[in-house]
Amino acid sequence: MGPQQPMFGMPPQPEKKNNTGIIVGAVLGVVLLLAVGTVLVFTLGGDDEPVTTQPTTEEPTEGPSEDPTPSEDPGPETVSYLDFASSWSGDYQGESLSATYVNGWDYASCSEIAIGSTLEDEGCQYAVEVVHEAEGGDFRIGQMILALEDSTSAGTLQTDLNSDEFQDDYIFKTESMISNFEEGLWIADPAGSFVVITVVTRSSSGDTDLVEPYLYARADETTSTLRAY
């Protein structure tokens, strides 16, 4: 964890006929057919054994099986503000803390939140911003999550951000901070291939002793979640 920094800024039937002649004719026809049939049988019989032909059967063959089409690589999972869109509670050094989710935004490119070229020059790919409030509105906790290619790039960017003034290289939405805050602290932490910038602002009626506990507790919770990606 980097050092904390102060901040400013879905049909009918046919008639019946006599069929006698037809019947007689039919009987004669049958007798004649039998006689012809007998001749055919004896003529073809002969002394030789009848030649029988065995039917040939072919074993069914299976067609060539097609190889399944390989699935495409889904690629790395991206983080969204929805992953952090819930109330939170925790503690830090004996202090019981809780905060309510306020709003969040996903940025497809770091250019949407960058000031200058530092973030993209160092490999920042996309960003997420999340806001919570605590102590009846006396505290605002804003977090900017920057996604990089790998942990080495994240470590380098974290170091560079901590060496600059707050919002020299990026800009938070105004909703992420209390308007006309009395006090504010910020910190930039690496978490795998991410860098998390956490900022806490306090109103004039907020307890000054809770600024650091909210800063460190919320930063620790978010970085722990991101290390699982």
C-alpha positions, 0 to 999 in steps of 0.5 A: 500500500502506498503512502496516504496523500493529502488532496486539494483539488417469447355418387350414386351407386350403379345399377347391379348387373348379372355376373354369371358370365364373368364368374364362369370366365374367371374360373376357366382363366384360373384353370388355364393359368394353372396349366401354364404354370405347371408347364413352366415349372417342369420346363425350368426344373430339369435335372440341375439344382436350382442356382440360388444367389445369395444376396450380398449385404454390405456393412454400413459404414460410418461417415467420417466424424467431424471434429468439433469446432474449437471454442473461442477463447473468452478472454480475460474477465473485465471488472465493472462498477457493478462488482462493487455496487453494494453497501459495505462494512468493516473495521480498522484498528478497532473502529467499526465502519460502514458505507452505503453505495451511491453510484458507479461508472464503467469507462471503456478507455482510460482516455475518458478519465485521463488528464494528459497521456500518462495513463495510456502511455503506461498501458492503462486499458479501461477504468471503473469508478465507484462511490460510497458515503458514510457517517450520514453523508459526512464522508465520501469514499471515491475509488478509481480502478485502473486496469493494466496488462499485468502486475508489473505495469500496475506497479510502475503506474502506482509508483508514478501516481504516488509521486504526482499531485492528486488528479494531475493524471486523472479526474474523478467525477465531482460526485465522488467527493464532498463539495467544499470538503473540510479534509481529504486524503488519497492513496494509490495501491497496486492489486494484481494487474490493477491500480486502485486510487482511493480518496476520502473526503470529510465535511466540516461536521465529520470526525477527523479521526475516521478519515484514515480508517475509512481510507485504509479499510476501503482500500484494503477491501477493494484491492483484496477483491481485485486480486482474485481476478 
